[in-house]
Amino acid sequence: MDFELKTLDLAGAAAEKCDVLLVVVTEGFQAKGRDPVSRLVSAALAARDLEPKPGKMLHAYRPEGVAATRVMFVGAGDGSGKRVHAAVQAAAGALRSAAAKKLVIVLPAGSGDAAVRAAVCGTAESSYVYVATKSKPEGRELKKVVIGVADAAAHRQAFQRARSAAVGIEFARELGNLPPNYATPTRLGEEAQRLGKAHGFAVEVMGPKEVARIGMGSFASVAKGSAEPLRFIVMRYDGAGKGEAPVVLVGKGITFDTGGISIKPSAEMDEMKYDMGGAASVLGTFRALAELKPKLNVVGLIPSCENMPDGSAYKPGDILTSLSGQTIEVLNTDAEGRLILCDALTYAERFKPRAVIDIATLTGACVVALGGVRSGMFATDDDLADQLLAAGDAALDPCWRLPMDDEYAEGLKTNFADVANVAGRAAGAVVAAKFLHRFAQNYPWAHLDIAGTAWKGGASKGSTGRPVGLLLEFLLAQEGRAVTATPRKAAAKGGRSRAKA
């Protein structure tokens, strides 16, 4: 889909040849012109056939004096990014059956960068159609989208960022939606290599022998029950000087999760193809970085394998030796994500990072706690936590900080190893974070539990591409903040223990 930013008012919009002209109407909207579009919206508001409430819509077909085939007016409330995003999503969703190829969206005068970002991302998200494995795929009709604003030059940077985010989010969604016999660990490695070749990233893809040689005993054990070979993917985006410490993104890449010997119930097990949502978000973020080329260094680490139950599979009671040297007692093989992430977190130390963020569809407990609205966020550094919260709010990809008091780790004690991989049911998302914290002591660290936000179920089943928007916004905020490669000890308790918005 091709996006364009253009200086455009309602009078100019009346002359735009397109299939659909979408006019975003906010509270207090006043159309001062006498052009056909201004007269239409003024009359509709006066007659109360149109309300500026979020999501309210009114359609017109071939109105006199307007070049567009259809005109749509959509309410966006107070005009905030969140309201514009919802309005454009609703309108773009309604157009999916209209065979529109060109869409012009006119934002009201006074709209800020947040509205521009919301218009781009909302349109891209609602227009996405999965076709990769359909024998007779539906065509993606919408080819061109023009965003009309009062002053295009003033919003150019926000527009470019939004367009890049949309590219990265769609890349992540497409990977997430692929079936597990397509999106194997090998396929993820190949996708990383293709990205590297196309955009100049350094990419290394390791297999079982290399992982065993390094000493990633925890990661390797999870992969033992599958015929699909594991992959450990290392990606490097070097946009700044060699002396500048990178941000390291670690994405959980379980391409299918049966639960292993602790097998899951069969209902909705097909959705466990989305257990590589963290890996997809890292790849999607790198795809967006390729568009923007910011001056910072970023490393992506993706441990990827399947969790399957055959005669070779690891089992409850096994003791694993991680890359850090710490031993782990396996009490539940369905808590495998933390077992592959812990080795990747230890591996991250060699990059002397300014910060490490892992992204994982880790716990059902996080879904219970936060649903599908906010991702769970845990952090050992208050500044890092605040930056992630701000990035999520700006990108309309929000997270919520959860506590990390040391007492939550009590249930992980065991008589047979340094740590167990699960505790009781209480505070499951926090306990999982405390497990990972053991392996992330030597740098500022944050953990994003995206189990509730990486995909949707039901009639709208599919990958969301989250949290690519959050990650990209966070990374772009780091540009120009030079940090030399000198790791520091993370806070033992993980900073403030109260949830923070």
C-alpha positions as CSV (number, residue, x, y, z in Angstrom):
1,M,0.0,0.0,0.0
2,D,1.3,3.4,-1.0
3,F,0.9,6.3,1.5
4,E,1.2,9.9,0.6
5,L,1.1,13.0,2.8
6,K,-0.5,16.1,1.1
7,T,-1.5,19.6,2.1
8,L,-5.2,19.5,1.6
9,D,-8.3,21.3,2.9
10,L,-11.9,20.5,2.2
11,A,-12.1,22.6,-0.9
12,G,-9.1,20.9,-2.3
13,A,-10.4,17.5,-1.3
14,A,-13.6,18.1,-3.4
15,A,-11.4,18.1,-6.5
16,E,-9.4,14.9,-5.6
17,K,-10.2,12.0,-7.9
18,C,-10.5,8.9,-5.8
19,D,-12.8,6.0,-5.0
20,V,-13.5,7.2,-1.5
21,L,-13.0,10.6,0.2
22,L,-13.0,10.1,4.0
23,V,-13.5,13.3,6.1
24,V,-12.6,13.0,9.8
25,V,-15.0,15.1,11.9
26,T,-14.2,16.1,15.4
27,E,-16.1,17.9,18.2
28,G,-16.6,21.5,17.5
29,F,-15.9,20.9,13.8
30,Q,-16.6,24.0,11.7
31,A,-16.5,24.0,7.9
32,K,-16.0,27.6,7.0
33,G,-15.8,27.2,3.2
34,R,-18.5,27.1,0.6
35,D,-17.2,24.2,-1.4
36,P,-19.4,21.1,-1.9
37,V,-17.7,19.0,0.9
38,S,-17.9,21.8,3.5
39,R,-21.6,22.3,2.6
40,L,-22.3,18.6,2.9
41,V,-20.7,18.2,6.3
42,S,-22.2,21.4,7.7
43,A,-25.7,20.3,6.6
44,A,-25.2,16.9,8.0
45,L,-24.1,18.2,11.4
46,A,-26.9,20.8,11.5
47,A,-29.5,18.1,10.7
48,R,-27.9,15.8,13.3
49,D,-27.6,13.1,10.6
50,L,-23.9,13.1,11.5
51,E,-22.5,13.2,15.0
52,P,-18.8,13.7,15.8
53,K,-18.9,10.9,18.3
54,P,-16.2,8.3,17.8
55,G,-17.1,5.8,15.0
56,K,-20.3,7.5,13.8
57,M,-20.4,7.4,10.0
58,L,-22.4,8.9,7.2
59,H,-22.0,7.9,3.5
60,A,-22.8,9.8,0.3
61,Y,-22.6,8.5,-3.3
62,R,-21.4,10.7,-6.1
63,P,-22.5,14.0,-4.5
64,E,-22.7,16.9,-6.8
65,G,-19.4,18.9,-7.3
66,V,-17.2,16.2,-5.7
67,A,-14.8,14.2,-7.8
68,A,-14.8,11.2,-5.4
69,T,-17.2,8.4,-6.1
70,R,-18.1,8.0,-2.5
71,V,-17.8,10.5,0.4
72,M,-17.7,9.2,4.0
73,F,-17.8,11.3,7.1
74,V,-16.6,9.7,10.3
75,G,-16.7,11.1,13.9
76,A,-13.5,11.2,15.9
77,G,-14.6,12.7,19.2
78,D,-11.9,15.0,20.6
79,G,-9.5,14.4,17.7
80,S,-6.9,12.6,19.8
81,G,-4.7,10.0,18.2
82,K,-6.6,7.2,20.0
83,R,-10.0,8.5,18.7
84,V,-8.7,9.2,15.1
85,H,-7.2,5.7,15.1
86,A,-10.5,4.1,16.1
87,A,-12.5,6.3,13.5
88,V,-10.2,5.5,10.6
89,Q,-10.1,1.8,11.5
90,A,-13.9,1.6,11.5
91,A,-14.1,3.5,8.2
92,A,-11.4,1.5,6.5
93,G,-12.9,-1.7,7.7
94,A,-16.2,-0.7,6.2
95,L,-14.4,-0.2,2.8
96,R,-13.0,-3.7,2.6
97,S,-16.0,-4.8,0.5
98,A,-16.2,-1.6,-1.6
99,A,-13.4,-2.5,-4.0
100,A,-11.8,0.9,-3.4
101,K,-8.3,1.4,-4.9
102,K,-7.6,5.0,-3.9
103,L,-8.6,6.5,-0.5
104,V,-8.2,10.2,0.5
105,I,-8.4,10.9,4.2
106,V,-8.8,14.6,5.3
107,L,-7.9,15.4,8.8
108,P,-9.4,18.5,10.5
109,A,-7.3,21.7,10.7
110,G,-5.3,21.7,13.9
111,S,-4.6,18.0,13.9
112,G,-1.3,17.0,15.4
113,D,1.3,14.4,14.7
114,A,-0.6,11.9,16.8
115,A,-3.6,12.1,14.4
116,V,-1.4,11.7,11.4
117,R,0.2,8.6,12.9
118,A,-3.2,7.2,13.8
119,A,-4.6,7.8,10.3
120,V,-1.7,5.9,8.7
121,C,-1.6,3.0,11.1
122,G,-5.3,2.7,11.5
123,T,-5.8,2.4,7.7
124,A,-3.0,-0.1,7.3
125,E,-4.2,-2.3,10.2
126,S,-7.8,-2.4,8.9
127,S,-6.9,-2.9,5.3
128,Y,-4.6,-5.9,5.9
129,V,-5.8,-9.2,4.5
130,Y,-4.0,-12.5,4.9
131,V,-3.8,-14.4,1.6
132,A,-0.6,-16.4,1.8
133,T,-2.1,-19.9,2.1
134,K,-5.4,-19.4,0.3
135,S,-6.0,-21.2,-3.1
136,K,-8.1,-18.3,-4.3
137,P,-6.9,-15.3,-2.4
138,E,-9.0,-12.1,-2.2
139,G,-7.2,-9.2,-3.8
140,R,-6.0,-6.3,-1.7
141,E,-7.9,-3.6,-3.5
142,L,-6.7,-0.5,-1.6
143,K,-3.5,0.6,-3.3
144,K,-3.2,4.3,-2.6
145,V,-3.9,6.3,0.5
146,V,-3.5,10.1,0.7
147,I,-3.5,11.7,4.1
148,G,-4.6,15.3,3.8
149,V,-3.5,17.9,6.4
150,A,-3.3,21.7,6.7
151,D,0.5,21.7,6.4
152,A,2.2,18.6,5.1
153,A,5.7,19.9,5.8
154,A,4.9,20.2,9.5
155,H,4.0,16.6,9.8
156,R,6.5,15.0,7.5
157,Q,8.6,13.3,10.2
158,A,5.6,11.9,12.0
159,F,4.2,10.6,8.7
160,Q,7.4,8.8,7.7
161,R,7.6,7.2,11.1
162,A,4.0,6.0,10.9
163,R,4.5,4.7,7.4
164,S,7.6,2.7,8.5
165,A,5.8,1.4,11.6
166,A,2.9,0.2,9.4
167,V,5.4,-1.7,7.2
168,G,7.0,-3.3,10.2
169,I,3.7,-4.2,11.8
170,E,2.4,-5.8,8.6
171,F,5.6,-7.8,8.3
172,A,5.1,-9.1,11.9
173,R,1.5,-9.9,11.3
174,E,2.2,-11.9,8.1
175,L,4.8,-14.0,9.9
176,G,2.5,-14.5,12.9
177,N,-0.4,-15.6,10.8
178,L,1.5,-18.2,8.8
179,P,0.7,-21.8,9.8
180,P,3.2,-23.7,11.9
181,N,4.2,-26.0,9.0
182,Y,5.3,-22.9,7.1
183,A,6.7,-20.6,9.9
184,T,9.2,-23.1,11.2
185,P,12.4,-22.1,13.0
186,T,14.2,-22.6,9.7
187,R,11.8,-20.2,8.0
188,L,12.4,-17.5,10.7
189,G,16.1,-17.8,10.1
190,E,15.6,-17.4,6.3
191,E,13.4,-14.4,6.8
192,A,16.1,-12.8,9.0
193,Q,18.7,-13.5,6.3
194,R,16.5,-12.0,3.6
195,L,16.1,-8.9,5.6
196,G,19.8,-8.6,6.2
197,K,20.7,-9.1,2.6
198,A,18.1,-6.6,1.4
199,H,18.8,-3.9,3.9
200,G,22.5,-4.3,5.0
201,F,22.0,-6.0,8.4
202,A,24.6,-8.4,9.8
203,V,22.7,-11.7,10.4
204,E,24.0,-14.9,11.8
205,V,21.8,-18.0,12.1
206,M,23.0,-20.8,14.3
207,G,21.8,-24.4,14.4
208,P,21.8,-27.2,17.0
209,K,25.5,-27.8,16.9
210,E,26.5,-24.2,17.4
211,V,24.0,-23.8,20.2
212,A,25.3,-26.9,21.9
213,R,28.9,-25.7,21.5
214,I,28.0,-22.3,23.1
215,G,26.5,-24.1,26.1
216,M,22.8,-23.1,25.7
217,G,21.6,-26.3,27.5
218,S,18.3,-24.9,28.5
219,F,17.3,-23.7,25.0
220,A,18.6,-26.9,23.4
221,S,16.5,-29.1,25.8
222,V,13.2,-27.5,24.8
223,A,13.9,-28.3,21.1
224,K,14.7,-32.0,21.7
225,G,11.2,-33.3,21.1
226,S,10.8,-31.8,17.7
227,A,12.0,-33.0,14.2
228,E,12.4,-29.3,13.3
229,P,15.9,-28.1,14.1
230,L,16.2,-25.1,16.4
231,R,17.6,-21.8,15.2
232,F,19.3,-19.1,17.2
233,I,19.2,-15.8,15.1
234,V,21.4,-12.9,15.7
235,M,20.7,-9.6,13.9
236,R,22.7,-6.4,14.0
237,Y,21.5,-3.0,12.9
238,D,24.6,-0.7,13.1
239,G,23.4,2.9,12.6
240,A,25.7,4.6,15.1
241,G,29.4,4.3,16.0
242,K,31.0,1.1,17.2
243,G,31.6,2.6,20.6
244,E,27.9,3.2,21.2
245,A,26.2,0.6,23.3
246,P,23.2,-1.2,21.5
247,V,19.7,-1.9,22.6
248,V,19.2,-5.6,22.5
249,L,15.8,-7.0,21.6
250,V,15.1,-10.7,22.5
251,G,12.1,-12.3,20.9
252,K,10.6,-15.6,22.0
253,G,10.3,-17.8,18.8
254,I,8.4,-20.9,19.8
255,T,6.9,-21.6,16.3
256,F,4.4,-24.1,17.8
257,D,3.8,-25.0,21.4
258,T,2.0,-28.3,22.2
259,G,3.1,-27.9,25.9
260,G,5.4,-30.8,25.4
261,I,5.0,-33.7,27.8
262,S,2.8,-31.4,30.0
263,I,0.5,-31.3,26.9
264,K,-2.1,-28.6,26.5
265,P,-5.8,-29.2,26.0
266,S,-6.7,-29.6,22.3
267,A,-9.2,-26.7,22.3
268,E,-7.7,-23.7,20.5
269,M,-4.3,-25.3,20.4
270,D,-4.0,-24.1,16.8
271,E,-3.5,-20.6,18.2
272,M,-0.1,-21.8,19.6
273,K,1.3,-20.9,16.2
274,Y,1.3,-17.4,17.6
275,D,3.8,-18.4,20.3
276,M,6.5,-16.8,18.1
277,G,4.9,-13.4,18.4
278,G,7.9,-12.0,20.2
279,A,10.2,-13.2,17.4
280,A,7.9,-11.7,14.8
281,S,7.9,-8.4,16.6
282,V,11.7,-8.3,16.6
283,L,11.8,-9.1,12.9
284,G,9.0,-6.5,12.2
285,T,11.0,-3.9,14.2
286,F,14.1,-4.5,12.1
287,R,12.0,-4.2,9.0
288,A,10.8,-0.7,10.2
289,L,14.4,0.3,11.1
290,A,15.3,-0.5,7.5
291,E,12.9,2.1,6.3
292,L,13.9,4.9,8.7
293,K,17.7,4.2,9.1
294,P,18.0,5.9,12.5
295,K,21.5,6.6,14.0
296,L,21.6,4.0,16.8
297,N,22.7,0.4,17.3
298,V,20.2,-2.4,17.8
299,V,20.8,-6.2,18.2
300,G,18.0,-8.7,17.7
301,L,18.3,-12.2,19.3
302,I,15.7,-14.8,18.5
303,P,15.9,-18.3,20.1
304,S,13.4,-20.4,18.0
305,C,12.2,-24.0,18.2
306,E,9.1,-26.1,18.5
307,N,7.9,-27.6,21.8
308,M,6.8,-31.1,20.9
309,P,6.2,-34.4,22.9
310,D,8.2,-37.3,21.5
311,G,10.4,-39.9,23.0
312,S,13.3,-37.5,23.0
313,A,11.5,-34.6,24.6
314,Y,12.5,-33.1,27.9
315,K,10.2,-34.0,30.8
316,P,9.1,-32.9,34.3
317,G,11.9,-33.6,36.7
318,D,14.8,-33.0,34.3
319,I,17.6,-30.7,35.4
320,L,18.9,-28.4,32.7
321,T,22.1,-26.4,32.8
322,S,21.7,-23.0,31.3
323,L,24.3,-20.9,29.5
324,S,24.8,-18.9,32.7
325,G,25.8,-22.1,34.5
326,Q,22.6,-22.0,36.7
327,T,20.7,-25.2,36.9
328,I,17.0,-25.4,36.4
329,E,14.5,-28.1,37.5
330,V,11.7,-28.6,35.0
331,L,8.4,-28.9,36.8
332,N,6.2,-28.2,33.8
333,T,7.4,-28.5,30.1
334,D,4.6,-26.0,29.1
335,A,6.7,-23.2,30.8
336,E,9.2,-23.5,27.9
337,G,9.4,-19.9,26.8
338,R,11.4,-18.8,29.9
339,L,13.8,-21.7,29.2
340,I,14.8,-20.5,25.8
341,L,14.8,-16.8,26.8
342,C,17.1,-17.3,29.8
343,D,20.0,-18.5,27.5
344,A,19.4,-15.6,25.1
345,L,19.4,-13.1,28.0
346,T,22.8,-14.5,29.1
347,Y,24.1,-14.3,25.5
348,A,23.0,-10.7,25.3
349,E,25.7,-9.7,27.9
350,R,28.4,-10.0,25.3
351,F,27.1,-7.0,23.4
352,K,27.6,-4.8,26.5
353,P,24.1,-3.3,26.0
354,R,22.6,0.0,27.2
355,A,19.4,-2.0,27.7
356,V,17.8,-5.4,27.0
357,I,14.1,-5.9,26.3
358,D,12.7,-9.3,25.8
359,I,9.3,-9.8,24.2
360,A,7.4,-13.0,24.7
361,T,3.9,-14.6,24.6
362,L,4.8,-15.9,28.0
363,T,1.9,-16.5,30.4
364,G,-1.8,-17.0,30.4
365,A,-1.7,-15.2,33.8
366,C,-0.9,-12.0,32.0
367,V,-4.0,-12.4,29.8
368,V,-6.1,-12.8,33.0
369,A,-4.5,-9.7,34.5
370,L,-4.6,-7.3,31.6
371,G,-6.7,-8.9,28.8
372,G,-5.9,-7.8,25.2
373,V,-5.6,-4.1,25.8
374,R,-2.2,-3.6,27.4
375,S,1.0,-5.8,27.3
376,G,2.5,-6.6,30.7
377,M,5.8,-4.8,31.4
378,F,8.4,-5.6,34.0
379,A,11.6,-3.7,34.5
380,T,14.7,-3.5,36.7
381,D,15.3,0.1,35.8
382,D,12.8,3.0,36.4
383,D,14.0,5.1,33.6
384,L,13.7,2.2,31.1
385,A,10.2,1.5,32.4
386,D,9.1,5.1,32.0
387,Q,10.4,5.3,28.5
388,L,8.6,2.1,27.5
389,L,5.4,3.3,29.0
390,A,5.7,6.6,27.1
391,A,6.5,4.9,23.9
392,G,3.5,2.6,24.2
393,D,1.2,5.5,24.8
394,A,2.5,7.5,21.9
395,A,2.3,4.5,19.5
396,L,-1.2,3.5,20.7
397,D,0.4,0.2,21.7
398,P,0.2,0.5,25.5
399,C,1.8,-1.5,28.3
400,W,1.4,-1.6,32.0
401,R,4.1,-2.0,34.6
402,L,3.7,-4.8,37.1
403,P,5.6,-5.5,40.3
404,M,8.8,-7.5,40.8
405,D,9.2,-7.8,44.5
406,D,11.7,-10.4,45.5
407,E,9.1,-12.3,47.5
408,Y,7.4,-13.4,44.3
409,A,10.5,-15.6,43.6
410,E,10.0,-17.7,46.7
411,G,8.0,-20.3,44.9
412,L,10.8,-21.0,42.5
413,K,13.0,-22.5,45.2
414,T,13.7,-26.2,44.8
415,N,15.8,-28.9,46.6
416,F,17.3,-30.2,43.3
417,A,18.6,-27.2,41.3
418,D,19.3,-23.5,41.6
419,V,15.8,-22.7,40.5
420,A,12.5,-24.3,39.3
421,N,10.9,-23.2,36.1
422,V,7.4,-22.7,37.7
423,A,5.8,-22.0,41.0
424,G,2.1,-22.0,42.0
425,R,-0.8,-20.4,40.1
426,A,-0.7,-17.2,42.0
427,A,0.9,-14.2,40.2
428,G,2.1,-16.4,37.4
429,A,3.2,-13.5,35.1
430,V,5.2,-12.0,37.9
431,V,6.8,-15.3,38.9
432,A,7.8,-15.9,35.2
433,A,9.4,-12.4,35.2
434,K,11.3,-13.2,38.4
435,F,12.6,-16.3,36.8
436,L,14.0,-14.3,33.8
437,H,15.4,-11.7,36.1
438,R,17.9,-14.2,37.4
439,F,19.5,-14.2,34.0
440,A,19.4,-10.4,33.4
441,Q,21.4,-9.0,36.3
442,N,24.1,-7.2,34.5
443,Y,22.3,-4.6,32.5
444,P,19.0,-2.5,32.5
445,W,16.3,-5.0,31.6
446,A,12.7,-5.0,30.7
447,H,10.3,-7.9,29.9
448,L,7.2,-7.5,27.8
449,D,4.6,-10.2,28.3
450,I,2.5,-10.0,25.1
451,A,0.4,-13.2,25.6
452,G,-2.8,-11.1,25.6
453,T,-1.9,-8.6,22.8
454,A,0.1,-10.5,20.1
455,W,-3.0,-12.0,18.5
456,K,-6.8,-12.0,18.6
457,G,-9.1,-14.9,18.7
458,G,-12.7,-15.5,17.6
459,A,-14.1,-14.0,14.4
460,S,-11.2,-11.5,14.2
461,K,-8.6,-14.2,14.7
462,G,-5.2,-13.2,13.6
463,S,-1.8,-11.6,14.6
464,T,-1.8,-8.0,15.7
465,G,1.8,-7.2,15.0
466,R,2.2,-5.8,18.5
467,P,4.4,-4.5,20.1
468,V,6.3,-3.4,16.9
469,G,4.8,0.1,17.3
470,L,5.9,0.4,20.9
471,L,9.4,-1.0,20.2
472,L,10.0,1.3,17.2
473,E,8.8,4.4,19.2
474,F,11.1,3.5,22.0
475,L,14.1,2.9,19.8
476,L,13.6,6.2,17.9
477,A,13.6,8.0,21.2
478,Q,17.1,6.6,21.9
479,E,18.6,8.2,18.7
480,G,21.1,10.8,19.7
481,R,21.3,9.5,23.3
482,A,24.9,8.3,23.1
483,V,25.7,5.6,25.7
484,T,29.1,3.9,25.7
485,A,29.4,0.2,26.1
486,T,29.8,0.0,29.9
487,P,27.2,-2.3,31.5
488,R,26.0,-1.6,35.0
489,K,24.5,-3.7,37.6
490,A,20.7,-3.8,37.6
491,A,18.7,-3.0,40.7
492,A,18.1,-6.1,42.7
493,K,14.4,-5.6,43.2
494,G,13.6,-4.1,39.8
495,G,12.9,-0.5,40.8
496,R,9.5,0.6,41.9
497,S,7.2,-2.3,42.7
498,R,3.9,-0.6,42.1
499,A,2.2,-0.7,38.7
500,K,2.6,2.6,36.9
501,A,0.7,4.0,33.9
